[in-house]
């Protein structure tokens, strides 16, 4: 039987974490049989590598526990299938669209308690806005990715994606399965109609985007942009910046109308038996030094206002109130309630 985690003092919550091992490979914590286990989700790739090598082991060492990480997306179906009194996860990390769906089903707690997570006091307003379930620990900016070697000229607006010179080389997503595509659909309502919820305007705009190359996931879009198969596409900034230093002829455009917010969100499950440890983990992931290490590895913009990034990251990521003000958050609750209807209509548009 796992023993319960002992009381966590405010000082322990706020510890800067000398054991974090920033910039080094942390020694793996050797868990004992009676150490508590915190079950969480998390991405693979660079995120997974640094979590396994540094961030995770440092947390385990400080809190004398074991992290059990599921990186096999999607997570929501597995949480749905598990017992509400003994959920498969204690903390779920995923994007806002899934978090809202989980909250509507009562599978995650809608908000994080600031008394249990003191670092919430230092986050930008978007991270705990009414468009967020739980807390956003990072965000990416969804804008336009472009090839800089094709003579297209400068791009400043979302509306330039509809320019006929990009026929055959513009890129988008299979909207029913990709949250970037879903957020972009709502942006179309804003660009050509009365706002995010103007579906008629959005559908008409999508019709006019054809011909367009659509993919399921951003990794596929990155590959098409790198190969030159697309010249202008919808993408998040980290999908461009991750190739920094490789001399790729690509660039990220922040449209003048604003960038859509792709949040990395943490929530806690109501049935978790590890609530103290779950709150400790959320607080830990919001520590400035943890945020800095992850941001500079995966090119995500940190939610904590106190994070000071190195110059090359600070220049590109959303690290000031002025930059953060350009973020556009969408209403996932509204979207999810209409998702089946939207999926059917979008499928008809792109089959035609």
Secondary structure, DSSP 8 states (H G I E B T S, - for coil): ---------HHHHH---GGG-TTS--------TTSEEEEEE---HHHHHHIIIIIHHHHHHHHTEEEEEE-SS--HHHHHHS-SSS-S-SEEEEEHHHHHHHHHTTSS-SS--TTT-GGGGGB-GGGGSTT-SSEEEEEEEEEEEEESSS-------GGGGG-GGGTTTEEEE-GGG-HHHHHHHHHHHHHHSSSTT-HHHHHHHHHHH-S-EEESSHHHHHHHHHHTS-SEEEEETHHHHTTTTS--SEEEE--TT-EEEEEEEEEE-TT-S-HHHHHHHHHHHTSHHHHHHHHHHH--EESBTT----HHHHHHS--SHHHHTTEE---HHHHHHTHHHHHHHHHHHHH-
